[in-house]
């Protein structure tokens, strides 16, 4: 496929088209005993999570039409995840319940030295398979977001994830990607993560990475060097989030900085997912208003990223991603 042509002419978009997010839906169990290890902690806070789940909730909170494809267990926790998505008006048609695997859990405790004590108890999210994903009618979707932290781990989801990418390319659908690197998941196989990330980076239209992810994926020691590699090796528009330093936007063979929004953060959980959700929501609205579809120009991309920074900042003002998304609306863009 000519990726440069694909960059300029994604599939025609109508007002009926939706965004599809694929990946993990899970439960975060956060130890509230500060400085205690998981073995010592006694009190835990249960929070719905998973990066693509967060992105879908953010899109819906802003007013976008979105579906989440993920697998959860046939248990109270899987039921909770489905109900939470429904409360946000995310379509749960493709949130499937596995009859044998439990819902995936991530147990996290923040230690006094800033390190995380982390145990990942993987279950149903990894069982989403290619056959199930192949049943999705992609003609309903104008954008597909690949934002899973777990889809690059070996298993059925990995195969389904790659299969959906290839189908999206064949149907010329706009592809968004966020690698969501988690050191504790890939500490023994970083190269696999890097190789799979490049496959998506060189196939997508838009991707978002942190500065650490940019340097990891490119193998470069500085952000400047990493950015140069990304500009050379991909035609995608990309955003590198830099926290209070703003967002580095790469397009048309150069970069620029879009200023961040000043905020006194309460909790940064989900800020990156809110950013991505806001970008995709704005693209969906642009193409719904102009069915002929053209990729945003540079000024439009700057405005899209500026608005996405506002969504990320708003998310930082509340404790927990899902709680923060309840306070998201497209009014923040005005």
Phi, psi and omega in degrees: 000139175282102187291331180292319176297317180300326179298324186270339187224066172297173186301153177300145187238138175237171182292346180275348184289152184232172174257137176246128174248134180235141176149211188270141164243126186213175176249123172271126174253104188259121179288123182266001175273096188302130177082000180266142174288167179298327180288334181265335184295144180247337188238130183228145178252125183269122182228133173296143182201198189105124187304310180293332175295317177298316181298316180299317180296321180294317178301313181295321179298327179282346178112009182275160177266119188213146173237148177246126174253117184199164177237133177235172179279160174274070186211174182301330182284321174296319177299319179299316181299318178296316181295320179298317179296320179296325177297331177272359184069029169278131176293128182252020180306324183252020168270098188266146179254119178282137185275349184238334182261145178278162176296141180292139178237145169236119179259126185225136172225136179266119183277167182298330181275005179091349178284155180258131169271119194225133172228125180254115182255088189280138179221247192294330186303324181283354183266357174299124188244170185298318181301318180294317180291327180297341180281351181283130177277103184287349177295345179278350192240137175261337182224136172238127180252123175256103185225033188273136174279342187249351187290345177271000173280147181300142178143181182303320182298322180301317180292317180296320181299311180293321179298317179294323176301312181297322178291322178296321177296316181298324182266005174059043178269144178296128185246127176246144184218137172222114187292330178052056180297133175235110185306319186289345176271331188237017185299335180260000182208054181298325185295323177298317177299315182297313182298316181292325177297318180298323178302317181283320181299323181275000179248338190272173176262330181215137172219153178238132176222160170277169178296322178296319179294321179300316180288323178295312185292323181273344182074021182256148186277345181232156178295322179300315180291320180297318179297320179299320179294317180297319178296327182283322192261355179219148174266359182293150164284137181220154177236131174247113183280133185237021180065228183292347179279355178105200179232129176274121180253125179248125177193157177053038175067021174209175181231161174209161180254128173258123188298147176280170178258122181302135181204147171262098190291136171266320181199126182270000180302127176087357182297317178295324178290323175296320177302308181297315179302320180292321176299311184292322177301315181294322176296317179301316180292321179299315184281336173292324179284334182229082186302340180292333172064117167225146176298145178303146174276181186298317180296321178294320178296320178300319179291320178300314181290322177300316177295322179295325175298324178296319179295319177296319180294318179300321180296326181290348184275358184228158181272113179094138185298310184295323176296319180296320183295338176296341182255008177272139169203164182288357175296336181292344182276351185278000000 
